[in-house]
Amino acid sequence: VGYVYGDSTSGQRALYEVGMTGLPVYNVNNNCSTGSTALHLGAKLVQGGLHDCVLALGFEKMEKGSLGSKFMDRTNPMDKIFNRTSELTEFTKAPFAPQFFGNAGLDHMKRYGTKPEHFAKV
């Protein structure tokens, strides 16, 4: 079960509501990759012979605007990419996530000579 801003057992709660109890539930949180992470985990469980059938699902109740930090009492896990991005360029008023992805692409272009056409093929 994939979600970003839910409590640690949100998957169990969601499945309990539809009568699915007594089943293993794996909660995943991987920001923009949460859905693909849930699918990947489900596929590996089937491929590895641990389960014959799996259900990968996701849900989210988003706030207005871009995702932001919620836990100010600890080091942000994005601190290193934030620092590296700050070294490469100035941040704008745009949401951070698109700037991280875009600037990572620009960094790759500078380091390895990647062209926009290469990204277009991905």
N, C-alpha and C positions, 0 to 999 in steps of 0.2 A: 504494500500500500504506500503510495507516494504522496507526500505533502510537504510543504515548506514550513508554514507557521502553525502547525498543530502541536499539541502535547505529545509526549513520547508514546502513548498508547492509543492514538487516534484511530489507527487501523483496526485495532480490536474493537473499539467502540462502534465504528462504522459497520463492521461485519456482524456484530452482536445484534444491531438494530434490524438486520434482515434475517436473523435466525441462524447465522453461520457461527456456531460455537464449537469448541474442541478441536479447532484446526490451527496449525502453526501459522502465525502472521509475522511477516518481516516488515517493519516500518523503515522506509528509506526517505532521506532528505538530501537532495543533491542540487538544490536550486533549479536552474533552468534544465538540468539533466535528470530530474527526478523521475519523470515518466520513462525515459529510455533506460534508466538504471533499474527500475522495477521490472521492465520487460527483459532486460539482460539477466537479472537474477532469476526470474521465472524460467527463462530458456535454459540457463545453466542447471537449475534443479531438475528439469525434465531430461536434458542431455546427460546429466550425471546419473540418471536412474533413481534419484531420490524421490521423485514424484512422477506419476503418470499424467497428471493434469494440474495446472496451476491457474490462478486468477491474478492478474496484475491490474491494479486500478489506482487511480489517483483522484484527489479532490483538493480544493483550495477555496478558502474564503479570503479574497484579496482585499487589501485596503486600497484606497484611491492613490494613484501615483505609482512611482517606482518603488521597488523593494529597498528597504533601508536596514540599518543595524538595529537590533533589538536589545542586545546585551552589552551595555556600556561598562559593566563591572569586570570585563575580561578582555584579553587581547583579541582583536578582530582577526579571524582567520584569513581575511583578505589583505592583511597589513603588508605583506611582501609584494603582492601584485600592485597594491596602491602605491607603494614606494617606487617600484620599478616604473610604473606608468608616469609618476610624477617626474622621474628622471628623463623620460622621453618627450613629454609634452605637458602643456598646462591643461588642467581640467577646465571644462566649460560648465555652464549651468545645466547641461543635459544630464539625464540619469547616468549614474556611474557604470552600470553593467554594460551598456552599449559602447561606452568609451573604453572599458577594459578589453572587450573583444576586438574592437576596431584598432586600438593601439597595439594589441598583441600581434595583429596582422601586419601593422606598419613595422613593428620591431622585426618580425620574421622577414619582411621585404628588405629591410636594411642589412640584416645579418647574412641572408642567404640568396639575395637577388631574386626573390619571388616576385612575380608579376601579377597584376590583377586577374589576368587570364587564368593563372593557375588556381586562384581561389574560385573562379567561376566554374571550374571543372569539378570542384568538390561537391 
